[in-house]
């Protein structure tokens, strides 16, 4: 995936930091077999996350223009959120979720079936 950077307004340190965040997010997501697409519009960006070609999560960032480099911060944050949700999935947690589905947050509801499929 190619994401365009407007580098004229960035320092070299900022460029390196953004690319490191992007690389770390890509590594995390590839380990989970999750792919993403970034959609741009006038005042909004959406990160669409897919697992096995199925849309599993949409993260919308309002009020930022299509060339705002903060997208990498949000991408990494969401990738880390996916990972922490996966790491918290142990047998007692899974059993609790199955017995009390109303207590699961949105991300857990999405990722639990994926986790169970990967674990097989």
C-alpha positions as CSV (number, residue, x, y, z in Angstrom):
1,X,0.0,0.0,0.0
2,X,1.3,3.4,-0.9
3,X,0.5,6.4,1.3
4,X,1.6,9.8,0.1
5,X,3.4,12.1,2.5
6,X,3.6,15.9,2.1
7,X,7.2,16.1,3.3
8,X,7.8,19.7,2.6
9,X,6.3,20.7,5.9
10,X,8.0,18.0,8.0
11,X,11.3,17.8,9.6
12,X,13.5,14.8,9.0
13,X,12.8,13.5,12.5
14,X,9.1,13.7,12.0
15,X,9.3,11.8,8.7
16,X,11.4,9.1,10.4
17,X,8.9,8.9,13.3
18,X,5.9,8.6,11.0
19,X,7.5,5.9,8.9
20,X,8.5,4.0,12.0
21,X,4.9,4.2,13.3
22,X,3.6,3.0,9.9
23,X,6.1,0.1,9.8
24,X,5.2,-1.0,13.4
25,X,1.5,-0.9,12.6
26,X,2.1,-2.9,9.4
27,X,4.0,-5.5,11.3
28,X,1.4,-5.9,14.0
29,X,-1.5,-6.1,11.5
30,X,0.4,-8.6,9.3
31,X,0.9,-10.9,12.3
32,X,-2.9,-10.8,12.8
33,X,-3.5,-11.3,9.1
34,X,-5.4,-8.0,9.0
35,X,-5.2,-5.7,6.0
36,X,-6.2,-2.0,5.9
37,X,-7.2,0.6,3.4
38,X,-7.1,4.4,4.0
39,X,-9.9,6.4,2.4
40,X,-9.6,10.1,2.0
41,X,-12.3,12.7,1.7
42,X,-12.3,16.5,2.3
43,X,-12.3,16.7,6.1
44,X,-12.2,13.0,7.0
45,X,-10.1,9.9,6.7
46,X,-11.3,6.4,7.2
47,X,-9.1,3.4,8.0
48,X,-11.0,0.2,6.9
49,X,-9.6,-3.0,8.4
50,X,-10.2,-6.3,6.7
51,X,-9.7,-9.9,7.8
52,X,-9.9,-12.5,5.0
53,X,-11.4,-9.9,2.6
54,X,-14.2,-9.1,5.1
55,X,-14.6,-5.6,6.6
56,X,-14.2,-6.0,10.3
57,X,-13.7,-2.5,11.6
58,X,-13.9,1.1,10.3
59,X,-12.1,3.9,12.2
60,X,-13.1,7.4,11.2
61,X,-11.0,10.4,11.9
62,X,-12.9,13.7,11.5
63,X,-11.5,17.1,11.0
64,X,-8.2,16.2,9.4
65,X,-7.3,16.7,5.9
66,X,-6.3,13.9,3.5
67,X,-2.6,14.7,3.8
68,X,-2.4,15.0,7.6
69,X,0.4,12.7,8.7
70,X,-1.3,12.0,12.0
71,X,-3.0,9.1,10.2
72,X,0.1,7.0,11.2
73,X,-0.5,7.7,14.9
74,X,-4.1,6.6,14.6
75,X,-3.2,3.5,12.5
76,X,-0.6,2.4,15.1
77,X,-3.0,3.1,17.9
78,X,-5.7,0.9,16.4
79,X,-3.2,-1.8,15.5
80,X,-2.0,-1.8,19.1
81,X,-5.6,-1.9,20.3
82,X,-6.2,-5.0,18.2
83,X,-3.1,-6.6,19.6
84,X,-4.0,-5.9,23.2
85,X,-7.5,-7.3,22.7
86,X,-6.0,-10.5,21.2
87,X,-3.5,-10.8,24.1
88,X,-6.3,-10.5,26.7
89,X,-8.1,-13.4,25.2
90,X,-7.5,-16.3,27.5
91,X,-9.9,-19.2,28.3
92,X,-11.6,-17.5,31.3
93,X,-12.0,-14.3,29.3
94,X,-13.5,-16.2,26.3
95,X,-15.9,-18.1,28.5
96,X,-17.0,-14.9,30.2
97,X,-17.6,-13.3,26.8
98,X,-19.7,-16.3,25.6
99,X,-21.8,-16.2,28.8
100,X,-22.1,-12.4,28.9
101,X,-22.0,-11.1,25.3
102,X,-23.7,-7.8,26.3
103,X,-20.5,-6.9,28.4
104,X,-18.2,-7.1,25.4
105,X,-17.0,-3.9,23.8
106,X,-17.3,-3.4,20.1
107,X,-13.7,-4.3,19.3
108,X,-13.9,-7.6,21.3
109,X,-17.2,-8.5,19.6
110,X,-15.4,-8.1,16.3
111,X,-12.1,-9.8,17.2
112,X,-13.3,-12.7,19.3
113,X,-14.5,-14.8,16.3
114,X,-11.3,-14.0,14.4
115,X,-9.2,-15.1,17.4
116,X,-11.1,-18.3,17.8
117,X,-10.6,-19.1,14.1
118,X,-6.9,-18.3,14.2
119,X,-6.5,-20.4,17.3
120,X,-7.9,-23.6,15.6
